Amino acid sequence: MARKDPQVSRRKFLAGVAVASGATAVPPAQAATAASTSAAPRRPSALPPTMHVAAAETGTPKELPRIGGVPGSDFMVDVIKTLDIKYLPSNPASSFRAIH
């Protein structure tokens, strides 16, 4: 099967694509003036916080309810003592509440 020669060269094709993309990226002047003539009320970009939101962001947070039931902390303390692990360096501060 014979290879067909392209009608448009690669350079002409890429130049046409560049011109077409540039033309579509720039909006026409008529569309810009038509949009500015319609006096739509402008909404603020950020709404002021309500009283509830302001209190939640500035006030002290409520203490979370503790989970009922028997925690496994007694077992974990027993395991730590049995394995003779030094407790303080092995326990990160984020888990103090979980063990007690």
DSSP file (Angstrom, degrees, kcal/mol; ACC not computed):
  #  RESIDUE AA STRUCTURE BP1 BP2  ACC     N-H-->O    O-->H-N    N-H-->O    O-->H-N    TCO  KAPPA ALPHA  PHI   PSI    X-CA   Y-CA   Z-CA
    1    1 A M              0   0    0      0, 0.0     2,-0.2     0, 0.0     0, 0.0   0.000 360.0 360.0 360.0 129.8    0.0    0.0    0.0
    2    2 A A        -     0   0    0      1,-0.1     2,-0.4     0, 0.0     0, 0.0  -0.494 360.0-116.8 -78.5 143.5    1.4    3.3   -1.0
    3    3 A R        -     0   0    0     -2,-0.2     2,-0.3     1,-0.0    -1,-0.1  -0.639  27.2-131.8 -82.1 133.5    1.8    6.0    1.6
    4    4 A K        -     0   0    0     -2,-0.4    -1,-0.0     1,-0.0     3,-0.0  -0.631  15.9-122.8 -86.1 142.4   -0.2    9.1    1.0
    5    5 A D        -     0   0    0     -2,-0.3     2,-0.1     1,-0.1    -1,-0.0  -0.673  33.4-112.7 -80.2 134.6    1.4   12.6    1.2
    6    6 A P        -     0   0    0      0, 0.0    -1,-0.1     0, 0.0     4,-0.0  -0.381  12.0-139.6 -68.7 146.6   -0.3   14.8    3.8
    7    7 A Q  S    S+     0   0    0      1,-0.1     2,-0.5    -2,-0.1    -2,-0.0   0.842  91.1  44.6 -72.9 -34.0   -2.2   17.8    2.4
    8    8 A V  S    S-     0   0    0      4,-0.0    -1,-0.1     3,-0.0     2,-0.0  -0.938  86.8-129.0-115.0 132.2   -1.0   20.0    5.3
    9    9 A S     >  -     0   0    0     -2,-0.5     4,-2.2     1,-0.1     5,-0.2  -0.319  25.9-110.6 -74.2 163.7    2.6   20.0    6.4
   10   10 A R  H  > S+     0   0    0      1,-0.2     4,-2.5     2,-0.2     5,-0.2   0.895 116.8  51.2 -62.3 -42.1    3.4   19.5   10.1
   11   11 A R  H  > S+     0   0    0      1,-0.2     4,-2.3     2,-0.2    -1,-0.2   0.905 110.8  47.7 -64.7 -41.8    4.6   23.1   10.5
   12   12 A K  H  > S+     0   0    0      2,-0.2     4,-2.3     1,-0.2    -1,-0.2   0.886 112.0  51.1 -66.8 -37.5    1.5   24.6    8.9
   13   13 A F  H  X S+     0   0    0     -4,-2.2     4,-2.3     2,-0.2    -2,-0.2   0.942 112.1  45.3 -64.2 -47.5   -0.7   22.4   11.1
   14   14 A L  H  X S+     0   0    0     -4,-2.5     4,-2.2     1,-0.2    -2,-0.2   0.872 112.4  51.7 -65.9 -36.3    1.0   23.5   14.3
   15   15 A A  H  X S+     0   0    0     -4,-2.3     4,-2.2    -5,-0.2    -1,-0.2   0.910 110.4  49.1 -65.1 -41.0    1.0   27.1   13.3
   16   16 A G  H  X S+     0   0    0     -4,-2.3     4,-2.4     2,-0.2    -2,-0.2   0.887 110.7  50.0 -64.7 -39.5   -2.8   26.9   12.6
   17   17 A V  H  X S+     0   0    0     -4,-2.3     4,-2.5     2,-0.2     5,-0.2   0.902 110.4  50.5 -65.4 -41.1   -3.4   25.2   16.0
   18   18 A A  H  X S+     0   0    0     -4,-2.2     4,-1.9     2,-0.2    -2,-0.2   0.910 112.9  45.6 -64.4 -42.0   -1.4   28.0   17.7
   19   19 A V  H  X S+     0   0    0     -4,-2.2     4,-2.1     2,-0.2    -2,-0.2   0.911 113.8  49.1 -67.5 -41.9   -3.3   30.7   16.0
   20   20 A A  H  X S+     0   0    0     -4,-2.4     4,-1.9     2,-0.2    -2,-0.2   0.899 111.7  48.1 -66.2 -40.4   -6.7   29.0   16.7
   21   21 A S  H  X S+     0   0    0     -4,-2.5     4,-1.5     1,-0.2    -1,-0.2   0.876 111.8  50.4 -69.3 -35.3   -5.9   28.5   20.4
   22   22 A G  H  X S+     0   0    0     -4,-1.9     4,-1.2    -5,-0.2    -1,-0.2   0.883 110.1  50.3 -66.8 -37.2   -4.8   32.1   20.7
   23   23 A A  H  < S+     0   0    0     -4,-2.1    -2,-0.2     1,-0.2    -1,-0.2   0.859 112.7  45.6 -70.5 -34.9   -8.0   33.3   19.1
   24   24 A T  H  < S+     0   0    0     -4,-1.9    -1,-0.2     1,-0.2    -2,-0.2   0.753 107.5  58.6 -79.9 -22.7  -10.2   31.3   21.3
   25   25 A A  H  < S+     0   0    0     -4,-1.5    -1,-0.2    -5,-0.2    -2,-0.2   0.826  95.8  69.1 -74.9 -30.7   -8.3   32.2   24.5
   26   26 A V  S  < S-     0   0    0     -4,-1.2     3,-0.1    -5,-0.1    -1,-0.1  -0.792  85.1-135.5 -91.4 119.7   -9.0   35.9   24.0
   27   27 A P        -     0   0    0      0, 0.0    -2,-0.1     0, 0.0    -3,-0.1  -0.431  27.4-102.2 -72.7 148.3  -12.6   36.8   24.5
   28   28 A P     >  -     0   0    0      0, 0.0     4,-1.2     0, 0.0     3,-0.2  -0.316  24.1-121.7 -66.7 154.0  -14.2   39.2   22.0
   29   29 A A  H  > S+     0   0    0      1,-0.2     4,-1.8     2,-0.2     5,-0.2   0.813 109.0  60.0 -68.2 -30.7  -14.7   42.8   23.0
   30   30 A Q  H  > S+     0   0    0      1,-0.2     4,-2.2     2,-0.2    -1,-0.2   0.888 102.4  51.6 -66.6 -38.6  -18.4   42.7   22.4
   31   31 A A  H  > S+     0   0    0     -3,-0.2     4,-1.8     1,-0.2    -1,-0.2   0.867 108.4  52.2 -66.8 -34.8  -18.9   39.9   25.0
   32   32 A A  H  X S+     0   0    0     -4,-1.2     4,-1.5     1,-0.2    -1,-0.2   0.901 111.7  44.8 -69.0 -40.3  -17.0   41.9   27.6
   33   33 A T  H  X S+     0   0    0     -4,-1.8     4,-1.4     1,-0.2    -2,-0.2   0.860 111.3  53.4 -73.0 -33.4  -19.1   45.0   27.1
   34   34 A A  H  X S+     0   0    0     -4,-2.2     4,-1.0     1,-0.2    -1,-0.2   0.877 109.2  49.2 -67.6 -36.3  -22.4   43.1   27.1
   35   35 A A  H  < S+     0   0    0     -4,-1.8    -1,-0.2     1,-0.2    -2,-0.2   0.852 110.6  49.9 -71.3 -33.5  -21.5   41.4   30.4
   36   36 A S  H  < S+     0   0    0     -4,-1.5    -1,-0.2     1,-0.2    -2,-0.2   0.761 103.4  59.8 -78.4 -23.1  -20.6   44.8   32.0
   37   37 A T  H  < S+     0   0    0     -4,-1.4     2,-0.8    -5,-0.1    -1,-0.2   0.815  85.9  82.2 -75.3 -28.9  -23.8   46.5   31.0
   38   38 A S  S  < S-     0   0    0     -4,-1.0     2,-2.0    -3,-0.1    -1,-0.0  -0.676  78.5-147.5 -77.7 112.4  -26.0   43.9   32.9
   39   39 A A        +     0   0    0     -2,-0.8    -1,-0.1     3,-0.0    -3,-0.1  -0.514  25.4 175.2 -85.7  74.8  -25.9   45.3   36.4
   40   40 A A        -     0   0    0     -2,-2.0     2,-0.1     1,-0.1    -2,-0.0  -0.605  40.5-103.0 -77.8 139.4  -26.1   42.1   38.4
   41   41 A P        -     0   0    0      0, 0.0     2,-0.5     0, 0.0    -1,-0.1  -0.418  37.5-125.2 -65.2 136.0  -25.8   42.7   42.1
   42   42 A R        -     0   0    0     -2,-0.1    -3,-0.0    -3,-0.0     0, 0.0  -0.691  17.9-146.8 -88.8 128.8  -22.3   41.7   43.2
   43   43 A R        -     0   0    0     -2,-0.5     4,-0.0     1,-0.1     2,-0.0  -0.700  26.3-105.8 -91.3 144.7  -22.1   39.1   46.0
   44   44 A P        -     0   0    0      0, 0.0     3,-0.1     0, 0.0    -1,-0.1  -0.348  20.7-128.5 -67.6 151.7  -19.2   39.3   48.4
   45   45 A S  S    S+     0   0    0      1,-0.2     2,-0.4    -2,-0.0    -2,-0.0   0.802  96.5  29.6 -72.7 -27.8  -16.4   36.8   48.0
   46   46 A A  S    S-     0   0    0      3,-0.0    -1,-0.2     0, 0.0     0, 0.0  -0.990  80.1-138.8-134.5 127.4  -16.6   35.8   51.7
   47   47 A L        -     0   0    0     -2,-0.4     3,-0.1    -3,-0.1    -4,-0.0  -0.559  31.6-103.5 -81.1 146.1  -19.7   36.0   53.8
   48   48 A P        -     0   0    0      0, 0.0    -1,-0.1     0, 0.0     2,-0.0  -0.403  45.6-100.7 -67.0 147.1  -19.4   37.3   57.4
   49   49 A P        -     0   0    0      0, 0.0     2,-0.1     0, 0.0    -3,-0.0  -0.342  32.6-122.4 -70.1 149.1  -19.6   34.5   60.0
   50   50 A T     >  -     0   0    0      1,-0.1     4,-2.6    -3,-0.1     5,-0.2  -0.298  31.7-100.0 -78.8 172.3  -22.8   33.8   61.9
   51   51 A M  H  > S+     0   0    0      1,-0.2     4,-2.3     2,-0.2     5,-0.2   0.882 124.0  51.7 -62.2 -37.9  -22.9   33.9   65.7
   52   52 A H  H  > S+     0   0    0      2,-0.2     4,-2.0     1,-0.2    -1,-0.2   0.923 112.1  44.8 -65.9 -44.2  -22.7   30.2   65.9
   53   53 A V  H  > S+     0   0    0      2,-0.2     4,-1.9     1,-0.2    -2,-0.2   0.910 112.9  51.0 -67.5 -42.1  -19.6   30.0   63.6
   54   54 A A  H  X S+     0   0    0     -4,-2.6     4,-2.0     1,-0.2     5,-0.3   0.903 111.5  47.8 -62.7 -40.9  -17.9   32.8   65.4
   55   55 A A  H  X S+     0   0    0     -4,-2.3     4,-2.2     1,-0.2    -1,-0.2   0.882 111.0  51.3 -67.1 -37.4  -18.5   31.2   68.8
   56   56 A A  H  < S+     0   0    0     -4,-2.0    -1,-0.2     1,-0.2    -2,-0.2   0.839 114.7  42.9 -68.5 -31.9  -17.2   27.9   67.5
   57   57 A E  H  < S+     0   0    0     -4,-1.9    -2,-0.2    -5,-0.1    -1,-0.2   0.804 126.0  28.8 -85.1 -29.6  -14.0   29.4   66.1
   58   58 A T  H  < S+     0   0    0     -4,-2.0    -3,-0.2    -5,-0.2    -2,-0.2   0.748 104.4  79.4-104.6 -27.3  -13.2   31.7   69.1
   59   59 A G  S  < S-     0   0    0     -4,-2.2    -4,-0.0    -5,-0.3     0, 0.0  -0.212  91.7 -88.1 -77.8 170.1  -14.6   30.0   72.1
   60   60 A T        -     0   0    0      1,-0.1    -1,-0.1    -2,-0.0    -2,-0.1  -0.601  50.7-111.4 -76.1 138.5  -13.1   27.1   74.0
   61   61 A P        -     0   0    0      0, 0.0     2,-0.1     0, 0.0    -1,-0.1  -0.351  30.6-107.2 -71.4 151.2  -14.1   23.8   72.5
   62   62 A K        -     0   0    0      1,-0.1     2,-0.3    -2,-0.0     0, 0.0  -0.457  39.5-101.6 -73.2 148.4  -16.4   21.5   74.5
   63   63 A E        -     0   0    0     -2,-0.1    -1,-0.1     1,-0.1     3,-0.1  -0.534  38.8-116.4 -72.7 135.7  -14.9   18.4   76.0
   64   64 A L        -     0   0    0     -2,-0.3     2,-0.1     1,-0.1    -1,-0.1  -0.434  34.4-102.1 -70.1 143.5  -15.6   15.3   74.0
   65   65 A P        -     0   0    0      0, 0.0     2,-0.2     0, 0.0    -1,-0.1  -0.402  38.3-115.3 -67.1 141.9  -17.7   12.7   75.7
   66   66 A R        -     0   0    0     -2,-0.1     2,-0.3     1,-0.1    -3,-0.0  -0.497  29.7-107.6 -78.3 147.7  -15.7    9.8   77.0
   67   67 A I        -     0   0    0     -2,-0.2    -1,-0.1     1,-0.1     2,-0.0  -0.582  35.1-131.4 -76.7 131.0  -16.3    6.4   75.5
   68   68 A G        +     0   0    0     -2,-0.3     2,-0.2     2,-0.1    -1,-0.1  -0.286  62.1  56.0 -76.8 166.4  -18.1    4.1   77.9
   69   69 A G  S    S-     0   0    0      2,-0.0    -2,-0.0    -2,-0.0     0, 0.0  -0.501  96.5 -45.0 106.4-176.8  -17.0    0.6   78.6
   70   70 A V        -     0   0    0     -2,-0.2     2,-0.1     2,-0.0    -2,-0.1  -0.825  55.9-144.1 -95.6 116.7  -13.9   -1.0   79.8
   71   71 A P    >   -     0   0    0      0, 0.0     3,-0.5     0, 0.0     4,-0.2  -0.378  15.6-126.7 -75.9 160.5  -10.8    0.3   78.1
   72   72 A G  T 3> S+     0   0    0      1,-0.2     4,-2.1     2,-0.1     5,-0.2   0.212  82.2 106.4 -88.5  16.5   -7.9   -1.9   77.3
   73   73 A S  H 3> S+     0   0    0      1,-0.2     4,-2.7     2,-0.2     5,-0.2   0.868  73.5  55.9 -67.5 -35.6   -5.5    0.4   79.1
   74   74 A D  H <> S+     0   0    0     -3,-0.5     4,-2.0     1,-0.2    -1,-0.2   0.920 110.0  46.4 -61.8 -41.8   -5.1   -1.9   82.1
   75   75 A F  H  > S+     0   0    0     -4,-0.2     4,-2.4     2,-0.2    -1,-0.2   0.912 112.2  50.3 -65.1 -42.5   -4.0   -4.7   79.8
   76   76 A M  H  X S+     0   0    0     -4,-2.1     4,-2.6     1,-0.2    -2,-0.2   0.891 109.5  50.4 -66.2 -38.5   -1.6   -2.5   77.9
   77   77 A V  H  X S+     0   0    0     -4,-2.7     4,-2.3     2,-0.2    -1,-0.2   0.907 110.5  50.7 -64.1 -40.3    0.0   -1.2   81.2
   78   78 A D  H  X S+     0   0    0     -4,-2.0     4,-2.5    -5,-0.2    -2,-0.2   0.903 111.0  48.4 -62.6 -41.6    0.4   -4.8   82.3
   79   79 A V  H  X S+     0   0    0     -4,-2.4     4,-2.4     2,-0.2    -2,-0.2   0.915 110.8  50.6 -64.8 -42.7    2.1   -5.7   78.9
   80   80 A I  H  <>S+     0   0    0     -4,-2.6     5,-2.2     1,-0.2     4,-0.3   0.909 113.9  44.5 -62.7 -41.8    4.4   -2.7   79.1
   81   81 A K  H ><5S+     0   0    0     -4,-2.3     3,-0.8     3,-0.2    -1,-0.2   0.892 112.7  51.6 -69.3 -38.9    5.5   -3.7   82.7
   82   82 A T  H 3<5S+     0   0    0     -4,-2.5    -2,-0.2     1,-0.2    -1,-0.2   0.899 111.3  46.2 -65.6 -40.6    5.9   -7.3   81.8
   83   83 A L  T 3<5S-     0   0    0     -4,-2.4    -1,-0.2    -5,-0.2    -2,-0.2   0.471 108.9-126.5 -81.3  -0.8    8.1   -6.6   78.8
   84   84 A D  T < 5 +     0   0    0     -3,-0.8     2,-0.4    -4,-0.3    -3,-0.2   0.902  48.2 166.3  55.9  46.2   10.1   -4.1   80.9
   85   85 A I      < -     0   0    0     -5,-2.2     2,-0.5    -6,-0.2    -1,-0.2  -0.772  45.5-114.0 -90.7 134.1    9.7   -1.3   78.4
   86   86 A K     >  -     0   0    0     -2,-0.4     4,-0.9     1,-0.2     5,-0.1  -0.578  31.2-153.6 -68.7 119.6   10.6    2.1   79.7
   87   87 A Y  H  > S+     0   0    0     -2,-0.5     4,-1.0     1,-0.2     3,-0.4   0.920  78.4  53.2 -68.9 -49.6    7.2    3.8   79.6
   88   88 A L  H >4 S+     0   0    0      1,-0.2     3,-0.8     2,-0.2    -1,-0.2   0.918 111.8  40.9 -62.2 -49.7    7.9    7.4   79.2
   89   89 A P  H 34 S+     0   0    0      0, 0.0    -1,-0.2     0, 0.0    -2,-0.2   0.748 115.0  53.3 -71.9 -18.3   10.2    7.4   76.1
   90   90 A S  H 3< S+     0   0    0     -4,-0.9    -2,-0.2    -3,-0.4    -3,-0.1   0.596  97.3  72.3 -90.7  -9.0    8.0    4.8   74.4
   91   91 A N  S << S-     0   0    0     -4,-1.0    -1,-0.1    -3,-0.8     5,-0.1  -0.913  74.5-141.8-113.1 114.5    4.7    6.6   74.7
   92   92 A P    >   -     0   0    0      0, 0.0     3,-1.6     0, 0.0     4,-0.2  -0.338  25.1-113.7 -70.5 156.7    4.0    9.6   72.5
   93   93 A A  G >  S+     0   0    0      1,-0.3     3,-1.1     2,-0.2     4,-0.3   0.738 110.0  68.4 -64.4 -23.7    2.1   12.5   74.1
   94   94 A S  G 3  S+     0   0    0      1,-0.2    -1,-0.3     2,-0.1     4,-0.2   0.701 101.2  47.2 -71.5 -16.3   -0.9   12.1   71.8
   95   95 A S  G <> S+     0   0    0     -3,-1.6     4,-1.4     1,-0.1    -1,-0.2   0.296  78.0 100.7-109.0  11.0   -1.8    8.8   73.4
   96   96 A F  H <> S+     0   0    0     -3,-1.1     4,-1.6     1,-0.2     3,-0.4   0.922  83.8  51.1 -59.3 -43.4   -1.5    9.7   77.1
   97   97 A R  H  4 S+     0   0    0     -4,-0.3    -1,-0.2     1,-0.2    -2,-0.1   0.848 105.5  56.6 -64.6 -33.5   -5.3   10.1   77.4
   98   98 A A  H  4 S+     0   0    0      1,-0.2    -1,-0.2     2,-0.2    -2,-0.2   0.842 108.0  46.2 -69.2 -33.0   -5.9    6.6   75.9
   99   99 A I  H  <        0   0    0     -4,-1.4    -1,-0.2    -3,-0.4    -2,-0.2   0.844 360.0 360.0 -80.1 -32.2   -3.8    4.8   78.4
  100  100 A H     <        0   0    0     -4,-1.6    -1,-0.2   -27,-0.0    -2,-0.2   0.487 360.0 360.0 -83.2 360.0   -5.2    6.5   81.5
